[in-house]
Amino acid sequence: MLFKFGYPLILATSGTILVTTSGNYFLGSFRNLEAVALLAVGYKVATIGIMILIAPFQLAYEPYVFSNKK
């Protein structure tokens, strides 16, 4: 039952990890490790922005919409 519930989430998370890792791999192959480090720092900063600005709105908006649905 747990696998049946988590299967779509496992696929979505695996896809995200694959995209992030492949970008770092190709950047490291075609450029230098300094570019990979710069990308990693930029990715972390963008993730902080998502956590501060977008995630709270998403978490608050859905209950608001469903509570006001007529």
PyMOL Python script that loads the backbone (N, CA, C, O; Angstrom):
from pymol import cmd

cmd.read_pdbstr("""\
ATOM      1  N   MET A   1       0.823  -1.190   0.000  1.00  0.00           N
ATOM      2  CA  MET A   1       0.000   0.000   0.000  1.00  0.00           C
ATOM      3  C   MET A   1       0.875   1.267   0.000  1.00  0.00           C
ATOM      4  O   MET A   1       0.575   2.244  -0.686  1.00  0.00           O
ATOM      5  N   LEU A   2       1.945   1.225   0.772  1.00  0.00           N
ATOM      6  CA  LEU A   2       2.839   2.382   0.837  1.00  0.00           C
ATOM      7  C   LEU A   2       3.507   2.637  -0.512  1.00  0.00           C
ATOM      8  O   LEU A   2       3.613   3.787  -0.938  1.00  0.00           O
ATOM      9  N   PHE A   3       3.952   1.590  -1.180  1.00  0.00           N
ATOM     10  CA  PHE A   3       4.572   1.737  -2.501  1.00  0.00           C
ATOM     11  C   PHE A   3       3.562   2.252  -3.515  1.00  0.00           C
ATOM     12  O   PHE A   3       3.891   3.088  -4.356  1.00  0.00           O
ATOM     13  N   LYS A   4       2.341   1.757  -3.438  1.00  0.00           N
ATOM     14  CA  LYS A   4       1.293   2.184  -4.363  1.00  0.00           C
ATOM     15  C   LYS A   4       1.004   3.683  -4.205  1.00  0.00           C
ATOM     16  O   LYS A   4       0.786   4.383  -5.194  1.00  0.00           O
ATOM     17  N   PHE A   5       1.003   4.169  -2.968  1.00  0.00           N
ATOM     18  CA  PHE A   5       0.771   5.590  -2.714  1.00  0.00           C
ATOM     19  C   PHE A   5       1.969   6.437  -3.141  1.00  0.00           C
ATOM     20  O   PHE A   5       1.788   7.508  -3.720  1.00  0.00           O
ATOM     21  N   GLY A   6       3.185   5.976  -2.864  1.00  0.00           N
ATOM     22  CA  GLY A   6       4.378   6.776  -3.110  1.00  0.00           C
ATOM     23  C   GLY A   6       4.955   6.664  -4.499  1.00  0.00           C
ATOM     24  O   GLY A   6       5.868   7.416  -4.839  1.00  0.00           O
ATOM     25  N   TYR A   7       4.456   5.748  -5.322  1.00  0.00           N
ATOM     26  CA  TYR A   7       5.026   5.520  -6.649  1.00  0.00           C
ATOM     27  C   TYR A   7       5.085   6.790  -7.505  1.00  0.00           C
ATOM     28  O   TYR A   7       6.145   7.066  -8.068  1.00  0.00           O
ATOM     29  N   PRO A   8       4.021   7.574  -7.636  1.00  0.00           N
ATOM     30  CA  PRO A   8       4.141   8.803  -8.451  1.00  0.00           C
ATOM     31  C   PRO A   8       5.143   9.802  -7.868  1.00  0.00           C
ATOM     32  O   PRO A   8       5.843  10.492  -8.609  1.00  0.00           O
ATOM     33  N   LEU A   9       5.207   9.873  -6.544  1.00  0.00           N
ATOM     34  CA  LEU A   9       6.161  10.800  -5.922  1.00  0.00           C
ATOM     35  C   LEU A   9       7.596  10.353  -6.144  1.00  0.00           C
ATOM     36  O   LEU A   9       8.491  11.181  -6.311  1.00  0.00           O
ATOM     37  N   ILE A  10       7.815   9.048  -6.144  1.00  0.00           N
ATOM     38  CA  ILE A  10       9.150   8.513  -6.402  1.00  0.00           C
ATOM     39  C   ILE A  10       9.586   8.863  -7.822  1.00  0.00           C
ATOM     40  O   ILE A  10      10.729   9.264  -8.038  1.00  0.00           O
ATOM     41  N   LEU A  11       8.689   8.715  -8.783  1.00  0.00           N
ATOM     42  CA  LEU A  11       9.024   9.052 -10.173  1.00  0.00           C
ATOM     43  C   LEU A  11       9.313  10.548 -10.335  1.00  0.00           C
ATOM     44  O   LEU A  11      10.265  10.922 -11.018  1.00  0.00           O
ATOM     45  N   ALA A  12       8.504  11.395  -9.717  1.00  0.00           N
ATOM     46  CA  ALA A  12       8.711  12.843  -9.842  1.00  0.00           C
ATOM     47  C   ALA A  12      10.031  13.261  -9.206  1.00  0.00           C
ATOM     48  O   ALA A  12      10.771  14.057  -9.785  1.00  0.00           O
ATOM     49  N   THR A  13      10.331  12.740  -8.034  1.00  0.00           N
ATOM     50  CA  THR A  13      11.578  13.086  -7.353  1.00  0.00           C
ATOM     51  C   THR A  13      12.779  12.545  -8.118  1.00  0.00           C
ATOM     52  O   THR A  13      13.805  13.219  -8.214  1.00  0.00           O
ATOM     53  N   SER A  14      12.666  11.349  -8.659  1.00  0.00           N
ATOM     54  CA  SER A  14      13.761  10.774  -9.447  1.00  0.00           C
ATOM     55  C   SER A  14      14.041  11.626 -10.678  1.00  0.00           C
ATOM     56  O   SER A  14      15.199  11.829 -11.042  1.00  0.00           O
ATOM     57  N   GLY A  15      12.996  12.123 -11.316  1.00  0.00           N
ATOM     58  CA  GLY A  15      13.180  12.983 -12.484  1.00  0.00           C
ATOM     59  C   GLY A  15      13.886  14.280 -12.134  1.00  0.00           C
ATOM     60  O   GLY A  15      14.755  14.739 -12.875  1.00  0.00           O
ATOM     61  N   THR A  16      13.517  14.867 -11.012  1.00  0.00           N
ATOM     62  CA  THR A  16      14.165  16.104 -10.579  1.00  0.00           C
ATOM     63  C   THR A  16      15.641  15.874 -10.276  1.00  0.00           C
ATOM     64  O   THR A  16      16.495  16.666 -10.674  1.00  0.00           O
ATOM     65  N   ILE A  17      15.932  14.800  -9.578  1.00  0.00           N
ATOM     66  CA  ILE A  17      17.329  14.474  -9.259  1.00  0.00           C
ATOM     67  C   ILE A  17      18.117  14.201 -10.533  1.00  0.00           C
ATOM     68  O   ILE A  17      19.266  14.626 -10.650  1.00  0.00           O
ATOM     69  N   LEU A  18      17.517  13.502 -11.486  1.00  0.00           N
ATOM     70  CA  LEU A  18      18.197  13.183 -12.742  1.00  0.00           C
ATOM     71  C   LEU A  18      18.519  14.446 -13.537  1.00  0.00           C
ATOM     72  O   LEU A  18      19.614  14.577 -14.083  1.00  0.00           O
ATOM     73  N   VAL A  19      17.575  15.366 -13.602  1.00  0.00           N
ATOM     74  CA  VAL A  19      17.804  16.614 -14.349  1.00  0.00           C
ATOM     75  C   VAL A  19      18.905  17.451 -13.691  1.00  0.00           C
ATOM     76  O   VAL A  19      19.783  17.972 -14.378  1.00  0.00           O
ATOM     77  N   THR A  20      18.860  17.577 -12.380  1.00  0.00           N
ATOM     78  CA  THR A  20      19.867  18.367 -11.662  1.00  0.00           C
ATOM     79  C   THR A  20      21.251  17.744 -11.784  1.00  0.00           C
ATOM     80  O   THR A  20      22.229  18.446 -12.039  1.00  0.00           O
ATOM     81  N   THR A  21      21.335  16.449 -11.607  1.00  0.00           N
ATOM     82  CA  THR A  21      22.624  15.764 -11.667  1.00  0.00           C
ATOM     83  C   THR A  21      23.201  15.760 -13.071  1.00  0.00           C
ATOM     84  O   THR A  21      24.404  15.954 -13.245  1.00  0.00           O
ATOM     85  N   SER A  22      22.359  15.540 -14.077  1.00  0.00           N
ATOM     86  CA  SER A  22      22.872  15.517 -15.449  1.00  0.00           C
ATOM     87  C   SER A  22      23.393  16.892 -15.870  1.00  0.00           C
ATOM     88  O   SER A  22      24.375  16.988 -16.607  1.00  0.00           O
ATOM     89  N   GLY A  23      22.731  17.959 -15.399  1.00  0.00           N
ATOM     90  CA  GLY A  23      23.236  19.307 -15.701  1.00  0.00           C
ATOM     91  C   GLY A  23      24.608  19.540 -15.113  1.00  0.00           C
ATOM     92  O   GLY A  23      25.482  20.109 -15.766  1.00  0.00           O
ATOM     93  N   ASN A  24      24.801  19.100 -13.879  1.00  0.00           N
ATOM     94  CA  ASN A  24      26.125  19.232 -13.249  1.00  0.00           C
ATOM     95  C   ASN A  24      27.164  18.380 -13.966  1.00  0.00           C
ATOM     96  O   ASN A  24      28.302  18.812 -14.148  1.00  0.00           O
ATOM     97  N   TYR A  25      26.786  17.194 -14.365  1.00  0.00           N
ATOM     98  CA  TYR A  25      27.719  16.294 -15.053  1.00  0.00           C
ATOM     99  C   TYR A  25      28.172  16.877 -16.391  1.00  0.00           C
ATOM    100  O   TYR A  25      29.368  16.916 -16.680  1.00  0.00           O
ATOM    101  N   PHE A  26      27.223  17.328 -17.202  1.00  0.00           N
ATOM    102  CA  PHE A  26      27.584  17.874 -18.511  1.00  0.00           C
ATOM    103  C   PHE A  26      28.356  19.183 -18.381  1.00  0.00           C
ATOM    104  O   PHE A  26      29.272  19.445 -19.161  1.00  0.00           O
ATOM    105  N   LEU A  27      27.995  19.997 -17.411  1.00  0.00           N
ATOM    106  CA  LEU A  27      28.739  21.229 -17.199  1.00  0.00           C
ATOM    107  C   LEU A  27      30.165  20.925 -16.772  1.00  0.00           C
ATOM    108  O   LEU A  27      31.099  21.600 -17.204  1.00  0.00           O
ATOM    109  N   GLY A  28      30.341  19.912 -15.924  1.00  0.00           N
ATOM    110  CA  GLY A  28      31.689  19.510 -15.512  1.00  0.00           C
ATOM    111  C   GLY A  28      32.482  18.901 -16.651  1.00  0.00           C
ATOM    112  O   GLY A  28      33.705  19.033 -16.699  1.00  0.00           O
ATOM    113  N   SER A  29      31.792  18.231 -17.575  1.00  0.00           N
ATOM    114  CA  SER A  29      32.481  17.608 -18.710  1.00  0.00           C
ATOM    115  C   SER A  29      32.936  18.637 -19.739  1.00  0.00           C
ATOM    116  O   SER A  29      34.044  18.541 -20.267  1.00  0.00           O
ATOM    117  N   PHE A  30      32.088  19.616 -20.023  1.00  0.00           N
ATOM    118  CA  PHE A  30      32.390  20.566 -21.085  1.00  0.00           C
ATOM    119  C   PHE A  30      33.021  21.868 -20.596  1.00  0.00           C
ATOM    120  O   PHE A  30      33.608  22.608 -21.386  1.00  0.00           O
ATOM    121  N   ARG A  31      32.906  22.149 -19.311  1.00  0.00           N
ATOM    122  CA  ARG A  31      33.519  23.329 -18.726  1.00  0.00           C
ATOM    123  C   ARG A  31      34.421  22.881 -17.585  1.00  0.00           C
ATOM    124  O   ARG A  31      34.844  21.726 -17.555  1.00  0.00           O
ATOM    125  N   ASN A  32      34.718  23.751 -16.670  1.00  0.00           N
ATOM    126  CA  ASN A  32      35.571  23.388 -15.537  1.00  0.00           C
ATOM    127  C   ASN A  32      34.735  23.249 -14.261  1.00  0.00           C
ATOM    128  O   ASN A  32      33.535  23.523 -14.265  1.00  0.00           O
ATOM    129  N   LEU A  33      35.371  22.828 -13.189  1.00  0.00           N
ATOM    130  CA  LEU A  33      34.651  22.623 -11.934  1.00  0.00           C
ATOM    131  C   LEU A  33      34.224  23.938 -11.287  1.00  0.00           C
ATOM    132  O   LEU A  33      33.318  23.955 -10.453  1.00  0.00           O
ATOM    133  N   GLU A  34      34.864  25.026 -11.664  1.00  0.00           N
ATOM    134  CA  GLU A  34      34.450  26.323 -11.151  1.00  0.00           C
ATOM    135  C   GLU A  34      33.035  26.670 -11.619  1.00  0.00           C
ATOM    136  O   GLU A  34      32.248  27.242 -10.865  1.00  0.00           O
ATOM    137  N   ALA A  35      32.724  26.323 -12.851  1.00  0.00           N
ATOM    138  CA  ALA A  35      31.371  26.565 -13.374  1.00  0.00           C
ATOM    139  C   ALA A  35      30.341  25.699 -12.645  1.00  0.00           C
ATOM    140  O   ALA A  35      29.218  26.140 -12.397  1.00  0.00           O
ATOM    141  N   VAL A  36      30.721  24.477 -12.307  1.00  0.00           N
ATOM    142  CA  VAL A  36      29.817  23.596 -11.561  1.00  0.00           C
ATOM    143  C   VAL A  36      29.561  24.168 -10.168  1.00  0.00           C
ATOM    144  O   VAL A  36      28.431  24.139  -9.682  1.00  0.00           O
ATOM    145  N   ALA A  37      30.594  24.680  -9.535  1.00  0.00           N
ATOM    146  CA  ALA A  37      30.440  25.270  -8.206  1.00  0.00           C
ATOM    147  C   ALA A  37      29.563  26.516  -8.263  1.00  0.00           C
ATOM    148  O   ALA A  37      28.735  26.725  -7.377  1.00  0.00           O
ATOM    149  N   LEU A  38      29.730  27.335  -9.278  1.00  0.00           N
ATOM    150  CA  LEU A  38      28.906  28.532  -9.432  1.00  0.00           C
ATOM    151  C   LEU A  38      27.443  28.153  -9.661  1.00  0.00           C
ATOM    152  O   LEU A  38      26.543  28.791  -9.114  1.00  0.00           O
ATOM    153  N   LEU A  39      27.210  27.134 -10.453  1.00  0.00           N
ATOM    154  CA  LEU A  39      25.847  26.645 -10.673  1.00  0.00           C
ATOM    155  C   LEU A  39      25.246  26.116  -9.373  1.00  0.00           C
ATOM    156  O   LEU A  39      24.071  26.358  -9.096  1.00  0.00           O
ATOM    157  N   ALA A  40      26.021  25.410  -8.586  1.00  0.00           N
ATOM    158  CA  ALA A  40      25.523  24.854  -7.330  1.00  0.00           C
ATOM    159  C   ALA A  40      25.137  25.964  -6.355  1.00  0.00           C
ATOM    160  O   ALA A  40      24.111  25.866  -5.681  1.00  0.00           O
ATOM    161  N   VAL A  41      25.940  27.007  -6.274  1.00  0.00           N
ATOM    162  CA  VAL A  41      25.618  28.130  -5.389  1.00  0.00           C
ATOM    163  C   VAL A  41      24.359  28.847  -5.881  1.00  0.00           C
ATOM    164  O   VAL A  41      23.484  29.187  -5.084  1.00  0.00           O
ATOM    165  N   GLY A  42      24.271  29.071  -7.168  1.00  0.00           N
ATOM    166  CA  GLY A  42      23.077  29.706  -7.730  1.00  0.00           C
ATOM    167  C   GLY A  42      21.822  28.880  -7.506  1.00  0.00           C
ATOM    168  O   GLY A  42      20.751  29.425  -7.240  1.00  0.00           O
ATOM    169  N   TYR A  43      21.956  27.572  -7.614  1.00  0.00           N
ATOM    170  CA  TYR A  43      20.822  26.677  -7.390  1.00  0.00           C
ATOM    171  C   TYR A  43      20.367  26.741  -5.937  1.00  0.00           C
ATOM    172  O   TYR A  43      19.166  26.746  -5.666  1.00  0.00           O
ATOM    173  N   LYS A  44      21.309  26.789  -5.001  1.00  0.00           N
ATOM    174  CA  LYS A  44      20.963  26.881  -3.578  1.00  0.00           C
ATOM    175  C   LYS A  44      20.275  28.206  -3.261  1.00  0.00           C
ATOM    176  O   LYS A  44      19.304  28.235  -2.505  1.00  0.00           O
ATOM    177  N   VAL A  45      20.768  29.295  -3.829  1.00  0.00           N
ATOM    178  CA  VAL A  45      20.152  30.603  -3.607  1.00  0.00           C
ATOM    179  C   VAL A  45      18.735  30.624  -4.179  1.00  0.00           C
ATOM    180  O   VAL A  45      17.822  31.155  -3.547  1.00  0.00           O
ATOM    181  N   ALA A  46      18.546  30.053  -5.364  1.00  0.00           N
ATOM    182  CA  ALA A  46      17.213  29.993  -5.963  1.00  0.00           C
ATOM    183  C   ALA A  46      16.276  29.129  -5.135  1.00  0.00           C
ATOM    184  O   ALA A  46      15.090  29.438  -5.022  1.00  0.00           O
ATOM    185  N   THR A  47      16.788  28.053  -4.555  1.00  0.00           N
ATOM    186  CA  THR A  47      15.979  27.186  -3.717  1.00  0.00           C
ATOM    187  C   THR A  47      15.513  27.920  -2.468  1.00  0.00           C
ATOM    188  O   THR A  47      14.381  27.732  -2.022  1.00  0.00           O
ATOM    189  N   ILE A  48      16.376  28.749  -1.904  1.00  0.00           N
ATOM    190  CA  ILE A  48      15.981  29.547  -0.735  1.00  0.00           C
ATOM    191  C   ILE A  48      14.857  30.516  -1.120  1.00  0.00           C
ATOM    192  O   ILE A  48      13.899  30.697  -0.369  1.00  0.00           O
ATOM    193  N   GLY A  49      14.984  31.122  -2.275  1.00  0.00           N
ATOM    194  CA  GLY A  49      13.931  32.018  -2.749  1.00  0.00           C
ATOM    195  C   GLY A  49      12.610  31.304  -2.940  1.00  0.00           C
ATOM    196  O   GLY A  49      11.555  31.851  -2.615  1.00  0.00           O
ATOM    197  N   ILE A  50      12.653  30.097  -3.460  1.00  0.00           N
ATOM    198  CA  ILE A  50      11.432  29.306  -3.640  1.00  0.00           C
ATOM    199  C   ILE A  50      10.812  28.976  -2.289  1.00  0.00           C
ATOM    200  O   ILE A  50       9.595  29.062  -2.127  1.00  0.00           O
ATOM    201  N   MET A  51      11.640  28.602  -1.321  1.00  0.00           N
ATOM    202  CA  MET A  51      11.124  28.253   0.003  1.00  0.00           C
ATOM    203  C   MET A  51      10.505  29.459   0.702  1.00  0.00           C
ATOM    204  O   MET A  51       9.533  29.311   1.443  1.00  0.00           O
ATOM    205  N   ILE A  52      11.051  30.637   0.479  1.00  0.00           N
ATOM    206  CA  ILE A  52      10.563  31.832   1.178  1.00  0.00           C
ATOM    207  C   ILE A  52       9.349  32.442   0.480  1.00  0.00           C
ATOM    208  O   ILE A  52       8.409  32.873   1.148  1.00  0.00           O
ATOM    209  N   LEU A  53       9.353  32.486  -0.843  1.00  0.00           N
ATOM    210  CA  LEU A  53       8.302  33.190  -1.570  1.00  0.00           C
ATOM    211  C   LEU A  53       7.197  32.298  -2.119  1.00  0.00           C
ATOM    212  O   LEU A  53       6.018  32.606  -1.941  1.00  0.00           O
ATOM    213  N   ILE A  54       7.546  31.218  -2.770  1.00  0.00           N
ATOM    214  CA  ILE A  54       6.566  30.448  -3.518  1.00  0.00           C
ATOM    215  C   ILE A  54       5.898  29.373  -2.674  1.00  0.00           C
ATOM    216  O   ILE A  54       4.677  29.228  -2.732  1.00  0.00           O
ATOM    217  N   ALA A  55       6.647  28.626  -1.903  1.00  0.00           N
ATOM    218  CA  ALA A  55       6.082  27.513  -1.143  1.00  0.00           C
ATOM    219  C   ALA A  55       5.013  27.949  -0.144  1.00  0.00           C
ATOM    220  O   ALA A  55       3.975  27.292  -0.078  1.00  0.00           O
ATOM    221  N   PRO A  56       5.197  29.010   0.635  1.00  0.00           N
ATOM    222  CA  PRO A  56       4.118  29.402   1.552  1.00  0.00           C
ATOM    223  C   PRO A  56       2.832  29.793   0.821  1.00  0.00           C
ATOM    224  O   PRO A  56       1.731  29.502   1.288  1.00  0.00           O
ATOM    225  N   PHE A  57       2.981  30.452  -0.323  1.00  0.00           N
ATOM    226  CA  PHE A  57       1.798  30.811  -1.100  1.00  0.00           C
ATOM    227  C   PHE A  57       1.068  29.570  -1.595  1.00  0.00           C
ATOM    228  O   PHE A  57      -0.160  29.507  -1.527  1.00  0.00           O
ATOM    229  N   GLN A  58       1.804  28.590  -2.088  1.00  0.00           N
ATOM    230  CA  GLN A  58       1.183  27.360  -2.565  1.00  0.00           C
ATOM    231  C   GLN A  58       0.483  26.626  -1.431  1.00  0.00           C
ATOM    232  O   GLN A  58      -0.618  26.109  -1.620  1.00  0.00           O
ATOM    233  N   LEU A  59       1.099  26.573  -0.266  1.00  0.00           N
ATOM    234  CA  LEU A  59       0.505  25.863   0.857  1.00  0.00           C
ATOM    235  C   LEU A  59      -0.741  26.576   1.378  1.00  0.00           C
ATOM    236  O   LEU A  59      -1.664  25.913   1.851  1.00  0.00           O
ATOM    237  N   ALA A  60      -0.794  27.892   1.307  1.00  0.00           N
ATOM    238  CA  ALA A  60      -1.936  28.638   1.822  1.00  0.00           C
ATOM    239  C   ALA A  60      -3.046  28.802   0.792  1.00  0.00           C
ATOM    240  O   ALA A  60      -4.213  28.931   1.162  1.00  0.00           O
ATOM    241  N   TYR A  61      -2.706  28.800  -0.488  1.00  0.00           N
ATOM    242  CA  TYR A  61      -3.694  29.084  -1.527  1.00  0.00           C
ATOM    243  C   TYR A  61      -4.671  27.935  -1.740  1.00  0.00           C
ATOM    244  O   TYR A  61      -5.868  28.172  -1.905  1.00  0.00           O
ATOM    245  N   GLU A  62      -4.195  26.724  -1.741  1.00  0.00           N
ATOM    246  CA  GLU A  62      -5.077  25.586  -2.010  1.00  0.00           C
ATOM    247  C   GLU A  62      -6.177  25.435  -0.965  1.00  0.00           C
ATOM    248  O   GLU A  62      -7.333  25.277  -1.357  1.00  0.00           O
ATOM    249  N   PRO A  63      -5.900  25.472   0.333  1.00  0.00           N
ATOM    250  CA  PRO A  63      -7.008  25.411   1.300  1.00  0.00           C
ATOM    251  C   PRO A  63      -7.966  26.592   1.167  1.00  0.00           C
ATOM    252  O   PRO A  63      -9.172  26.437   1.362  1.00  0.00           O
ATOM    253  N   TYR A  64      -7.439  27.764   0.837  1.00  0.00           N
ATOM    254  CA  TYR A  64      -8.296  28.942   0.647  1.00  0.00           C
ATOM    255  C   TYR A  64      -9.268  28.732  -0.511  1.00  0.00           C
ATOM    256  O   TYR A  64     -10.450  29.054  -0.394  1.00  0.00           O
ATOM    257  N   VAL A  65      -8.785  28.204  -1.609  1.00  0.00           N
ATOM    258  CA  VAL A  65      -9.629  27.978  -2.781  1.00  0.00           C
ATOM    259  C   VAL A  65     -10.706  26.940  -2.464  1.00  0.00           C
ATOM    260  O   VAL A  65     -11.876  27.145  -2.789  1.00  0.00           O
ATOM    261  N   PHE A  66     -10.325  25.842  -1.839  1.00  0.00           N
ATOM    262  CA  PHE A  66     -11.293  24.786  -1.573  1.00  0.00           C
ATOM    263  C   PHE A  66     -12.275  25.163  -0.463  1.00  0.00           C
ATOM    264  O   PHE A  66     -13.389  24.641  -0.431  1.00  0.00           O
ATOM    265  N   SER A  67     -11.887  26.050   0.437  1.00  0.00           N
ATOM    266  CA  SER A  67     -12.836  26.484   1.463  1.00  0.00           C
ATOM    267  C   SER A  67     -13.849  27.477   0.917  1.00  0.00           C
ATOM    268  O   SER A  67     -14.943  27.601   1.469  1.00  0.00           O
ATOM    269  N   ASN A  68     -13.511  28.186  -0.153  1.00  0.00           N
ATOM    270  CA  ASN A  68     -14.427  29.160  -0.759  1.00  0.00           C
ATOM    271  C   ASN A  68     -15.119  28.618  -2.001  1.00  0.00           C
ATOM    272  O   ASN A  68     -15.783  29.375  -2.709  1.00  0.00           O
ATOM    273  N   LYS A  69     -14.985  27.365  -2.275  1.00  0.00           N
ATOM    274  CA  LYS A  69     -15.628  26.760  -3.447  1.00  0.00           C
ATOM    275  C   LYS A  69     -17.122  26.634  -3.190  1.00  0.00           C
ATOM    276  O   LYS A  69     -17.531  26.154  -2.132  1.00  0.00           O
ATOM    277  N   LYS A  70     -17.933  27.057  -4.138  1.00  0.00           N
ATOM    278  CA  LYS A  70     -19.393  27.011  -3.935  1.00  0.00           C
ATOM    279  C   LYS A  70     -20.024  25.915  -4.745  1.00  0.00           C
ATOM    280  O   LYS A  70     -21.241  25.733  -4.696  1.00  0.00           O
TER     281      LYS A  70
END
""", "prot")
cmd.dss("prot")
cmd.show_as("cartoon", "prot")
cmd.util.cbc("prot")
cmd.orient("prot")
